[in-house]
Amino acid sequence: MQGSSEPIVQDLVLVVEEAIGIPLDFQKLTFKGKPLKEMETPFSALGIQNGHQVMLFGIKNSPEEEVEKKKLKDLKKSVERRVDHVEDLNQELTGIQQGFLAKDL
């Protein structure tokens, strides 16, 4: 849940995405015939209580899309690692420019 004890619509959307595999952009949740669009709205403001039914309309990614999605996630992680490495090198270079050498040199 998003930092409070009361669930909000976004919490449900994320649980659906994790449990069923339907991406957020392909979900349409409704309660009593009304779409749940406002992600920050608490359940109590919508009248949703334990035991109530929330309807889900959604499209799951095809296996090919899942493979591509995984490739994109892996690429993102790789880029993030490289950015971290470049930042480390930049700090080391800044230290050298200021007259400091690494302890192992």
N, C-alpha and C positions, 0 to 999 in steps of 0.2 A: 504494500500500500504506500501511497505517496506521502509519507511523513505524518499522517494523522491516523487516528484509530478507526475512522470511518472510511469505508471503501468509496471510491469514486468510479465513474464510468471508465476512465483510462485503466484502472486496475483490472476490470473485467475484460477489456479489450486485450490487454497483455496476457492474461491467463488463457484466453481463447487462442491467441496466437501460439503460445507455448504448448498448450495441451493438444490442440487439434491441427495446428500447422497452417491456419488460414491467416495470411498477412493482414495487418491492420488496414491497409488500403482496400482490401477485398472483403471486409466485414461490414455488415449492416445489422446493428442490434436494435430491436424494438421492444418496448414495454407498453402493454395496453394499446397497441396499434400506433404508438408514437415513436419515431426514430430517436435513438440516443446519440446525439451528435456532439453535445458539449462535454468534452473529455474531463473537465475539472468538476463537474456537477456531482455532489454526494448522492448516494442512493436515497437517503432520507428525503432530500428535496424532490425526488422523483416518486416517492412513495413505495420504493422497492424494499421489500422485507424478505427475511429468510423464508423460503418456500415458494415465493412468487416465481412465475415463469418469465424469462426474458427470451425472446425469439432471436435466432441468428440466421441471417441469410449471408452466404459467402461462397467464394470460389477458392478452392485450394490450387496451389501451383501445380503444374505438370511436373513429372520427374525431370524433364529437361530443364525447366525453370529452376528447380531446386538445385541441380548441379551447377548452373550458372550463378545462382545466388550464393552457393558455398564458395565458388571461385572468387566472387567479389569480396566476400568476407575475409577469405584468406589473403587476397591482395591488399585489402585495407590493413590487416594486421601486419603484413610485410612492410608496407609503406610506413606505418607507425613506428615499427622497429628501426627502420632506416632513418627516420626523422630523429628519433632518440639518439641514435649513433652519431649523426651529424651534429646534434646539439652538444654531445659529449666532446667531440673533436673540436668544436668551436670554443668550448670552455677551456680545453687544454691549450689551444692555440693562443687564446687571450692571455692565459697564464704565462706562456712562453714569451709573448710580446712584452709582458710586464716584467720580465726578468726571472720568472719562476720556472724551474725545471721539475719534471716529474721525479718522484723519489726513487724510482727504479732506474733512472739514467745516471 
